[in-house]
Structure formats: C-alpha cells, structure tokens
Amino acid sequence: MYSSVINIINNGARIKFCRDYWVHGFPTLESVALAPIPQDMINMATNQFISISGEWNWSSFPHLLPQDVLNTIACIEPPRVDQGPDQYAWDLEPSGNFTVKSAYLKLISLDSTNMLHIWKKIWKCQTTQRIRFFLWSMAHDSIMTQSQRMRRHFITSDVCSRTNNATPKWKAPNEGWIKFNVDGSHCPHTDSSSCGGIARDNNGTWILGFAHRIGRSNSFQAEAWAVWSALRIAKDRNWPKVIIETDSFVVMQMIQQGCPNPHPLDFLFRKIRSLMNTWNSIVINHSGKGNGKQVIVRLAPPLKGKLKINCDGAYADLGKVAGVGVLVRNWKGHVVDGFSRRVKDCSPLMTEALAIEAAVECVENLAIISNIDLAKRRLPDVSFNFVGRCCNKATNWLAKAALGRICPVDWVCAPPSSLACILASDKLGDRAGIG
C-alpha cells in the first residue's frame, strides 16, 4: 500500500527527485529513466532542480526521462521556500484523503483469483436460480437494458415504456459556440491512462479530435488532463465561445471550487482556472446522467484603465425581425454605456455583423466624450450643468429646427419670431430668478 501514498511538493527539501514517488503514475523517476541516472543526482532533493527564476531547470533532466513523464512534471508547481515542509496525500482518492473503502478495493484488486471467488459465491448462494442468473449477468455487465436491446436491433427505440424517457443524447450548442466533449480512460491491468475529445459546431459537424496517452495514473487524473488538453487546443485556435463537457462531476467541482490542500493536482487545476480567465465565454458542463449541469460562465474583465465592449445579435425567424445589443463596462465591471435597438430584416449572420457595427459606433461615441473631457481639462473655467427642458427651450427649438431644416442661416442676427419670443421669455425668467 506504500505505493498509494504520494508526496506533495511544497519546499522540496525532503522529497528526493529520483527516488521518491511525487510524479503521478510513476513510482519513481529512477524506475522509468531512459538512461542510468548519474550518481551525483540519485539522492538530490527536488528543490535542487530549480532555476534561478524559480521554474523547473529543464536543462538538467529532460534527456533522462520519457516525454509523458516530462508532461506530468510540467503540471506540478516547482518547490518554493515559503511553502513550508513537504506533505503526503492518498493517491487513490480525488480528494487526496485516506479512506478505508479505497484501501480495501486496492487490496482485493491485488488478488488475481478474486473474480473466481465472486463467480463461486454467486452460483453457490442460497437463492433461486433466477436470482443467481441475474447476479451473474450483472457481474458481467450484460443486463439487457433498453439501450442494449436497441443496439442488438431487438427494438427500434430506447424510450422506456414506463417513464417515456430516452437515453440522453448529445445536445448541439447554440450558433457561434463550439462544444468539446472530453473523457478519460484508465486500464487497471496496465495501470495506464489516456484521454481524448472531439469538437463539434452547432450543426454537429466534426471540427477536430485528439487522443493523448498520459501514462500511469488513475481515472480521475485522466479526466482532469482531458479538460486541460481541450482548453489548450481551444485557446491555440482562438475559439471565442467554447463549451466543454465532461462526465466527471468531481473534476467539475474542483474546477469551480478548487482543490483541498494538499492535493497532487492542485497546480493543474489552478492552471485550468487561470487559462479559463482569459476567455470571454467559457462553459464547463457535466454530461452525466440527467441534464448537464452548467458550472462556469466567466466574463474576463479588461485591463485596468481599459473598457470592454460586448455585442450580440438576436434573430427571430418567425416575423423575420432582428435586434442588436451593445454593453460597455470598465475593468471593475461597472456599466459605462450601451444600447439596444431593432435593425432591418436580415439573416442571423448579418445580424451579428450589424451588432459589431453598432459596437464600433459606440466606440466612436466614446471617443467624442473623451475629446470633450480633454477639452474640459484644458479649459478649467468651463463648467457643465444640467437644466430641465423648461429652462432650455431656445436650444431645443434650434435642435428641432435643424431636424426639420427650417432654421435660417442668419438666425443669430435676425432670430425668427418664434425663437425671439422664447428668448424674450428667458430674459423675463432670469429677472424672476428662473433658470
């Protein structure tokens, strides 16, 4: 059972780089080395493999280890002096805490004749033959469920006759989004794991896929690596709106809430959350039984002193109507400007293009406001006040006259009679203390 206890690096002073178990899936680095490790490195602590900048010293050991081992080390945070002493964690539980159940399952898995004992117990148990056959079928995972009956062409639909519920199927994302379905797999016979995923658009069209061998690890680590691999691929391709679906609820929770301390994959989950913070729209879904549970939809704020403009279009095929919305926020998340309006009849793609055009228009308006602000700073004696419409009738008349193109060119020297009446009224109001 000693192999199930993994070392968690903090300051790296106690853990030996080559002879202790601290890299997931690899008992010791000495046992998987590609070449004999020099004697002066055998007993060196992990904190002796750090560069001056505090990162792993990649010039000292990569030539000695396989690539999958190096990939795993890259996701482990290097030791730091201020982190305190190194710790231990239980490698058989996602939480890193010891449980009797996981230890028991590990012990019985070491017995190669254990399955033979199970078959003997099933056929010798004191019950009816019908129940014994059911237990035997369940142990072989061959219960004739609706989905298996449909797969063997016994029926044409997998809908349950009692609940009218069909087997959950893949759900396409909304237009403009890309969905990444990921999964991890663990083989107990070889104690090795791998992960894979596929990306599809809103029409279900295949975009790409990936399959990576991780090495020796457990199923939980494989699920976490699958999410990390999908995030890196999506980021490299600059996809703006991404949904990642995983069937591991524990991985989903740790992405949302963080890992318990200490935890072997804490550094990997922090890298996942850090990468997610660079997106405008990123969603992690649980694709297990029932409805997928949405966990994270995160808006990345702009840099300090900057503004972020989000725009979107909405199109209703019924009635052929469309609308656009623009929202401007600062780095604190406060709304600075924005608007919502209907646009001319068009297609969904054209609606999105008009939304971008509206966002550009908003940028131009903000530039005008910025110019006014600069002018105000250059003229300290100029002030801006708000007055009601009743005290601003003259300029309101000018604005409406410009709208109707009825304002004469020489209105300053010879105001029209209607404007002259308003100006005379303003003079009386000024004497009376109005305005």
Contacts in CASP RR format, 6 or more apart in sequence:
PFRMAT RR
TARGET T0000
AUTHOR 0000-0000-0000
METHOD contacts of the structure
MODEL  1
MYSSVINIINNGARIKFCRDYWVHGFPTLESVALAPIPQDMINMATNQFI
SISGEWNWSSFPHLLPQDVLNTIACIEPPRVDQGPDQYAWDLEPSGNFTV
KSAYLKLISLDSTNMLHIWKKIWKCQTTQRIRFFLWSMAHDSIMTQSQRM
RRHFITSDVCSRTNNATPKWKAPNEGWIKFNVDGSHCPHTDSSSCGGIAR
DNNGTWILGFAHRIGRSNSFQAEAWAVWSALRIAKDRNWPKVIIETDSFV
VMQMIQQGCPNPHPLDFLFRKIRSLMNTWNSIVINHSGKGNGKQVIVRLA
PPLKGKLKINCDGAYADLGKVAGVGVLVRNWKGHVVDGFSRRVKDCSPLM
TEALAIEAAVECVENLAIISNIDLAKRRLPDVSFNFVGRCCNKATNWLAK
AALGRICPVDWVCAPPSSLACILASDKLGDRAGIG
1 103 0 8 1.000
1 106 0 8 1.000
1 107 0 8 1.000
3 21 0 8 1.000
3 27 0 8 1.000
3 91 0 8 1.000
4 90 0 8 1.000
4 91 0 8 1.000
4 92 0 8 1.000
4 103 0 8 1.000
4 106 0 8 1.000
5 21 0 8 1.000
5 88 0 8 1.000
5 89 0 8 1.000
5 90 0 8 1.000
5 91 0 8 1.000
6 21 0 8 1.000
6 22 0 8 1.000
6 24 0 8 1.000
6 88 0 8 1.000
6 89 0 8 1.000
6 90 0 8 1.000
6 91 0 8 1.000
6 264 0 8 1.000
7 14 0 8 1.000
7 15 0 8 1.000
7 20 0 8 1.000
7 21 0 8 1.000
7 22 0 8 1.000
7 86 0 8 1.000
7 87 0 8 1.000
7 88 0 8 1.000
7 89 0 8 1.000
8 22 0 8 1.000
8 86 0 8 1.000
8 87 0 8 1.000
8 88 0 8 1.000
8 89 0 8 1.000
8 262 0 8 1.000
8 263 0 8 1.000
8 264 0 8 1.000
9 15 0 8 1.000
9 22 0 8 1.000
9 46 0 8 1.000
9 76 0 8 1.000
9 77 0 8 1.000
9 78 0 8 1.000
9 79 0 8 1.000
9 86 0 8 1.000
10 79 0 8 1.000
10 80 0 8 1.000
10 83 0 8 1.000
10 84 0 8 1.000
10 85 0 8 1.000
10 86 0 8 1.000
10 87 0 8 1.000
10 262 0 8 1.000
11 47 0 8 1.000
11 79 0 8 1.000
11 80 0 8 1.000
11 81 0 8 1.000
11 82 0 8 1.000
11 83 0 8 1.000
11 84 0 8 1.000
11 85 0 8 1.000
11 86 0 8 1.000
12 45 0 8 1.000
12 46 0 8 1.000
12 47 0 8 1.000
12 79 0 8 1.000
12 86 0 8 1.000
13 45 0 8 1.000
13 47 0 8 1.000
13 79 0 8 1.000
13 85 0 8 1.000
13 86 0 8 1.000
14 45 0 8 1.000
14 85 0 8 1.000
14 86 0 8 1.000
15 22 0 8 1.000
15 45 0 8 1.000
15 46 0 8 1.000
15 86 0 8 1.000
16 42 0 8 1.000
16 43 0 8 1.000
16 44 0 8 1.000
16 45 0 8 1.000
16 46 0 8 1.000
17 29 0 8 1.000
17 41 0 8 1.000
17 44 0 8 1.000
17 45 0 8 1.000
17 46 0 8 1.000
17 48 0 8 1.000
17 49 0 8 1.000
17 61 0 8 1.000
18 28 0 8 1.000
18 29 0 8 1.000
18 30 0 8 1.000
18 33 0 8 1.000
18 37 0 8 1.000
18 41 0 8 1.000
18 42 0 8 1.000
18 43 0 8 1.000
18 44 0 8 1.000
19 28 0 8 1.000
19 29 0 8 1.000
19 30 0 8 1.000
19 42 0 8 1.000
19 43 0 8 1.000
20 28 0 8 1.000
21 27 0 8 1.000
21 28 0 8 1.000
22 46 0 8 1.000
22 76 0 8 1.000
23 29 0 8 1.000
23 69 0 8 1.000
23 72 0 8 1.000
23 73 0 8 1.000
23 76 0 8 1.000
24 72 0 8 1.000
24 91 0 8 1.000
24 216 0 8 1.000
24 217 0 8 1.000
24 221 0 8 1.000
24 264 0 8 1.000
24 265 0 8 1.000
25 72 0 8 1.000
25 191 0 8 1.000
25 215 0 8 1.000
25 216 0 8 1.000
25 217 0 8 1.000
25 221 0 8 1.000
26 32 0 8 1.000
26 69 0 8 1.000
26 72 0 8 1.000
26 215 0 8 1.000
26 216 0 8 1.000
29 37 0 8 1.000
29 64 0 8 1.000
29 65 0 8 1.000
29 69 0 8 1.000
30 37 0 8 1.000
30 42 0 8 1.000
32 65 0 8 1.000
32 66 0 8 1.000
32 69 0 8 1.000
33 64 0 8 1.000
33 65 0 8 1.000
34 63 0 8 1.000
34 64 0 8 1.000
34 65 0 8 1.000
34 66 0 8 1.000
35 63 0 8 1.000
35 64 0 8 1.000
37 64 0 8 1.000
41 61 0 8 1.000
46 79 0 8 1.000
47 79 0 8 1.000
47 81 0 8 1.000
49 56 0 8 1.000
49 57 0 8 1.000
49 60 0 8 1.000
49 61 0 8 1.000
50 56 0 8 1.000
50 57 0 8 1.000
50 78 0 8 1.000
50 79 0 8 1.000
51 57 0 8 1.000
51 58 0 8 1.000
54 78 0 8 1.000
54 80 0 8 1.000
55 78 0 8 1.000
56 73 0 8 1.000
56 74 0 8 1.000
56 78 0 8 1.000
62 70 0 8 1.000
65 73 0 8 1.000
68 213 0 8 1.000
68 214 0 8 1.000
68 215 0 8 1.000
71 214 0 8 1.000
72 214 0 8 1.000
72 215 0 8 1.000
72 217 0 8 1.000
75 228 0 8 1.000
75 265 0 8 1.000
75 267 0 8 1.000
75 268 0 8 1.000
75 271 0 8 1.000
76 267 0 8 1.000
76 268 0 8 1.000
77 266 0 8 1.000
77 267 0 8 1.000
77 270 0 8 1.000
79 86 0 8 1.000
87 262 0 8 1.000
88 262 0 8 1.000
89 96 0 8 1.000
89 97 0 8 1.000
89 262 0 8 1.000
89 263 0 8 1.000
89 264 0 8 1.000
90 96 0 8 1.000
90 97 0 8 1.000
90 98 0 8 1.000
90 99 0 8 1.000
90 102 0 8 1.000
91 218 0 8 1.000
91 264 0 8 1.000
92 99 0 8 1.000
92 102 0 8 1.000
92 103 0 8 1.000
92 105 0 8 1.000
92 106 0 8 1.000
92 218 0 8 1.000
93 99 0 8 1.000
93 102 0 8 1.000
94 220 0 8 1.000
94 250 0 8 1.000
94 251 0 8 1.000
94 254 0 8 1.000
95 260 0 8 1.000
95 263 0 8 1.000
96 260 0 8 1.000
96 262 0 8 1.000
96 263 0 8 1.000
96 264 0 8 1.000
97 260 0 8 1.000
108 114 0 8 1.000
109 188 0 8 1.000
118 139 0 8 1.000
119 136 0 8 1.000
119 139 0 8 1.000
122 132 0 8 1.000
122 135 0 8 1.000
122 136 0 8 1.000
122 139 0 8 1.000
123 132 0 8 1.000
123 136 0 8 1.000
125 131 0 8 1.000
125 132 0 8 1.000
125 135 0 8 1.000
134 143 0 8 1.000
137 143 0 8 1.000
142 148 0 8 1.000
146 155 0 8 1.000
146 158 0 8 1.000
146 159 0 8 1.000
146 160 0 8 1.000
146 167 0 8 1.000
147 158 0 8 1.000
147 167 0 8 1.000
149 155 0 8 1.000
149 158 0 8 1.000
150 156 0 8 1.000
150 157 0 8 1.000
150 158 0 8 1.000
157 166 0 8 1.000
158 166 0 8 1.000
158 167 0 8 1.000
159 165 0 8 1.000
159 166 0 8 1.000
160 166 0 8 1.000
168 288 0 8 1.000
168 289 0 8 1.000
168 290 0 8 1.000
170 181 0 8 1.000
172 179 0 8 1.000
172 200 0 8 1.000
172 202 0 8 1.000
172 203 0 8 1.000
172 204 0 8 1.000
173 179 0 8 1.000
173 201 0 8 1.000
173 202 0 8 1.000
173 243 0 8 1.000
174 202 0 8 1.000
175 202 0 8 1.000
175 348 0 8 1.000
176 201 0 8 1.000
176 202 0 8 1.000
176 241 0 8 1.000
177 201 0 8 1.000
177 202 0 8 1.000
177 241 0 8 1.000
177 242 0 8 1.000
177 243 0 8 1.000
177 281 0 8 1.000
178 199 0 8 1.000
178 200 0 8 1.000
178 201 0 8 1.000
178 207 0 8 1.000
178 234 0 8 1.000
178 239 0 8 1.000
178 241 0 8 1.000
178 242 0 8 1.000
178 243 0 8 1.000
179 199 0 8 1.000
179 200 0 8 1.000
179 201 0 8 1.000
179 242 0 8 1.000
179 243 0 8 1.000
179 244 0 8 1.000
179 245 0 8 1.000
180 197 0 8 1.000
180 198 0 8 1.000
180 199 0 8 1.000
180 230 0 8 1.000
180 233 0 8 1.000
180 234 0 8 1.000
180 242 0 8 1.000
180 243 0 8 1.000
180 244 0 8 1.000
180 245 0 8 1.000
181 197 0 8 1.000
181 198 0 8 1.000
181 200 0 8 1.000
181 245 0 8 1.000
181 287 0 8 1.000
182 195 0 8 1.000
182 196 0 8 1.000
182 197 0 8 1.000
182 223 0 8 1.000
182 226 0 8 1.000
182 227 0 8 1.000
182 229 0 8 1.000
182 230 0 8 1.000
182 244 0 8 1.000
182 245 0 8 1.000
182 246 0 8 1.000
183 195 0 8 1.000
183 196 0 8 1.000
183 197 0 8 1.000
183 223 0 8 1.000
183 226 0 8 1.000
183 246 0 8 1.000
183 247 0 8 1.000
184 193 0 8 1.000
184 194 0 8 1.000
184 195 0 8 1.000
184 196 0 8 1.000
184 219 0 8 1.000
184 222 0 8 1.000
184 223 0 8 1.000
184 225 0 8 1.000
184 226 0 8 1.000
185 193 0 8 1.000
185 194 0 8 1.000
185 195 0 8 1.000
185 219 0 8 1.000
185 222 0 8 1.000
186 192 0 8 1.000
186 193 0 8 1.000
186 217 0 8 1.000
186 218 0 8 1.000
186 219 0 8 1.000
186 222 0 8 1.000
187 193 0 8 1.000
191 216 0 8 1.000
192 213 0 8 1.000
192 214 0 8 1.000
192 215 0 8 1.000
192 216 0 8 1.000
192 217 0 8 1.000
193 214 0 8 1.000
193 215 0 8 1.000
193 216 0 8 1.000
193 217 0 8 1.000
193 218 0 8 1.000
193 219 0 8 1.000
193 221 0 8 1.000
193 222 0 8 1.000
193 225 0 8 1.000
194 211 0 8 1.000
194 212 0 8 1.000
194 213 0 8 1.000
194 214 0 8 1.000
194 215 0 8 1.000
194 222 0 8 1.000
195 211 0 8 1.000
195 212 0 8 1.000
195 214 0 8 1.000
195 222 0 8 1.000
195 223 0 8 1.000
195 225 0 8 1.000
195 226 0 8 1.000
195 229 0 8 1.000
196 209 0 8 1.000
196 210 0 8 1.000
196 211 0 8 1.000
196 212 0 8 1.000
196 226 0 8 1.000
196 229 0 8 1.000
197 209 0 8 1.000
197 210 0 8 1.000
197 211 0 8 1.000
197 226 0 8 1.000
197 229 0 8 1.000
197 230 0 8 1.000
198 206 0 8 1.000
198 208 0 8 1.000
198 209 0 8 1.000
199 206 0 8 1.000
199 207 0 8 1.000
199 208 0 8 1.000
199 209 0 8 1.000
199 230 0 8 1.000
199 233 0 8 1.000
199 234 0 8 1.000
200 206 0 8 1.000
200 207 0 8 1.000
201 207 0 8 1.000
208 233 0 8 1.000
210 229 0 8 1.000
210 230 0 8 1.000
210 233 0 8 1.000
212 225 0 8 1.000
212 229 0 8 1.000
214 221 0 8 1.000
214 222 0 8 1.000
214 225 0 8 1.000
217 225 0 8 1.000
220 248 0 8 1.000
220 250 0 8 1.000
220 251 0 8 1.000
221 265 0 8 1.000
223 246 0 8 1.000
223 247 0 8 1.000
223 248 0 8 1.000
223 250 0 8 1.000
223 251 0 8 1.000
224 248 0 8 1.000
224 251 0 8 1.000
224 254 0 8 1.000
224 265 0 8 1.000
224 268 0 8 1.000
224 269 0 8 1.000
224 272 0 8 1.000
225 268 0 8 1.000
226 246 0 8 1.000
227 244 0 8 1.000
227 246 0 8 1.000
227 251 0 8 1.000
227 255 0 8 1.000
227 272 0 8 1.000
227 284 0 8 1.000
228 268 0 8 1.000
228 271 0 8 1.000
228 272 0 8 1.000
230 244 0 8 1.000
231 244 0 8 1.000
231 272 0 8 1.000
231 275 0 8 1.000
231 276 0 8 1.000
232 275 0 8 1.000
234 242 0 8 1.000
234 244 0 8 1.000
235 275 0 8 1.000
235 278 0 8 1.000
235 279 0 8 1.000
240 279 0 8 1.000
240 280 0 8 1.000
240 281 0 8 1.000
241 280 0 8 1.000
241 281 0 8 1.000
242 279 0 8 1.000
242 281 0 8 1.000
242 282 0 8 1.000
242 283 0 8 1.000
243 283 0 8 1.000
243 285 0 8 1.000
244 282 0 8 1.000
244 283 0 8 1.000
244 284 0 8 1.000
244 285 0 8 1.000
245 284 0 8 1.000
245 285 0 8 1.000
245 286 0 8 1.000
245 287 0 8 1.000
245 292 0 8 1.000
246 252 0 8 1.000
246 284 0 8 1.000
246 285 0 8 1.000
246 286 0 8 1.000
246 287 0 8 1.000
247 286 0 8 1.000
247 287 0 8 1.000
247 288 0 8 1.000
248 286 0 8 1.000
249 286 0 8 1.000
249 288 0 8 1.000
249 293 0 8 1.000
252 284 0 8 1.000
252 285 0 8 1.000
252 286 0 8 1.000
252 293 0 8 1.000
252 295 0 8 1.000
253 295 0 8 1.000
254 265 0 8 1.000
254 269 0 8 1.000
255 269 0 8 1.000
255 272 0 8 1.000
255 273 0 8 1.000
255 276 0 8 1.000
255 284 0 8 1.000
255 295 0 8 1.000
255 296 0 8 1.000
256 284 0 8 1.000
256 295 0 8 1.000
256 296 0 8 1.000
258 266 0 8 1.000
258 269 0 8 1.000
258 273 0 8 1.000
259 265 0 8 1.000
259 266 0 8 1.000
259 269 0 8 1.000
263 269 0 8 1.000
276 282 0 8 1.000
276 284 0 8 1.000
276 296 0 8 1.000
276 298 0 8 1.000
277 298 0 8 1.000
277 300 0 8 1.000
278 300 0 8 1.000
279 298 0 8 1.000
279 300 0 8 1.000
280 299 0 8 1.000
280 300 0 8 1.000
280 310 0 8 1.000
281 297 0 8 1.000
281 299 0 8 1.000
282 296 0 8 1.000
282 297 0 8 1.000
282 298 0 8 1.000
283 294 0 8 1.000
283 295 0 8 1.000
283 296 0 8 1.000
283 297 0 8 1.000
284 294 0 8 1.000
284 295 0 8 1.000
284 296 0 8 1.000
285 292 0 8 1.000
285 293 0 8 1.000
285 294 0 8 1.000
285 295 0 8 1.000
286 292 0 8 1.000
286 293 0 8 1.000
286 295 0 8 1.000
299 310 0 8 1.000
301 308 0 8 1.000
301 329 0 8 1.000
301 331 0 8 1.000
301 332 0 8 1.000
301 333 0 8 1.000
302 308 0 8 1.000
302 329 0 8 1.000
302 330 0 8 1.000
302 331 0 8 1.000
303 331 0 8 1.000
304 331 0 8 1.000
305 330 0 8 1.000
305 331 0 8 1.000
306 330 0 8 1.000
306 331 0 8 1.000
307 328 0 8 1.000
307 329 0 8 1.000
307 330 0 8 1.000
307 336 0 8 1.000
307 366 0 8 1.000
308 328 0 8 1.000
308 329 0 8 1.000
308 330 0 8 1.000
308 331 0 8 1.000
309 326 0 8 1.000
309 327 0 8 1.000
309 328 0 8 1.000
309 359 0 8 1.000
309 362 0 8 1.000
309 363 0 8 1.000
310 326 0 8 1.000
310 327 0 8 1.000
310 329 0 8 1.000
311 324 0 8 1.000
311 325 0 8 1.000
311 326 0 8 1.000
311 327 0 8 1.000
311 355 0 8 1.000
311 356 0 8 1.000
311 358 0 8 1.000
311 359 0 8 1.000
312 324 0 8 1.000
312 325 0 8 1.000
312 352 0 8 1.000
312 355 0 8 1.000
313 322 0 8 1.000
313 323 0 8 1.000
313 324 0 8 1.000
313 325 0 8 1.000
313 351 0 8 1.000
313 352 0 8 1.000
313 354 0 8 1.000
313 355 0 8 1.000
314 322 0 8 1.000
314 323 0 8 1.000
314 324 0 8 1.000
314 351 0 8 1.000
315 321 0 8 1.000
315 322 0 8 1.000
315 323 0 8 1.000
315 346 0 8 1.000
315 347 0 8 1.000
315 348 0 8 1.000
315 351 0 8 1.000
316 322 0 8 1.000
320 345 0 8 1.000
321 342 0 8 1.000
321 345 0 8 1.000
322 342 0 8 1.000
322 343 0 8 1.000
322 344 0 8 1.000
322 345 0 8 1.000
322 346 0 8 1.000
322 350 0 8 1.000
322 351 0 8 1.000
322 354 0 8 1.000
323 340 0 8 1.000
323 341 0 8 1.000
323 342 0 8 1.000
323 343 0 8 1.000
323 351 0 8 1.000
323 354 0 8 1.000
323 355 0 8 1.000
324 340 0 8 1.000
324 341 0 8 1.000
324 343 0 8 1.000
324 351 0 8 1.000
324 354 0 8 1.000
324 355 0 8 1.000
324 358 0 8 1.000
325 338 0 8 1.000
325 339 0 8 1.000
325 340 0 8 1.000
325 341 0 8 1.000
325 355 0 8 1.000
325 358 0 8 1.000
326 337 0 8 1.000
326 338 0 8 1.000
326 339 0 8 1.000
326 340 0 8 1.000
326 355 0 8 1.000
326 358 0 8 1.000
326 359 0 8 1.000
326 362 0 8 1.000
327 335 0 8 1.000
327 338 0 8 1.000
328 335 0 8 1.000
328 336 0 8 1.000
328 337 0 8 1.000
328 338 0 8 1.000
328 362 0 8 1.000
328 366 0 8 1.000
329 335 0 8 1.000
329 336 0 8 1.000
330 336 0 8 1.000
336 366 0 8 1.000
337 362 0 8 1.000
337 365 0 8 1.000
337 366 0 8 1.000
338 362 0 8 1.000
339 358 0 8 1.000
339 362 0 8 1.000
341 358 0 8 1.000
343 351 0 8 1.000
343 354 0 8 1.000
346 354 0 8 1.000
375 382 0 8 1.000
376 382 0 8 1.000
376 384 0 8 1.000
387 435 0 8 1.000
389 396 0 8 1.000
391 434 0 8 1.000
391 435 0 8 1.000
393 422 0 8 1.000
393 425 0 8 1.000
393 426 0 8 1.000
394 419 0 8 1.000
394 422 0 8 1.000
394 423 0 8 1.000
394 426 0 8 1.000
397 418 0 8 1.000
397 419 0 8 1.000
397 422 0 8 1.000
398 407 0 8 1.000
398 411 0 8 1.000
398 419 0 8 1.000
401 407 0 8 1.000
401 419 0 8 1.000
408 414 0 8 1.000
408 416 0 8 1.000
411 419 0 8 1.000
415 423 0 8 1.000
429 435 0 8 1.000
END
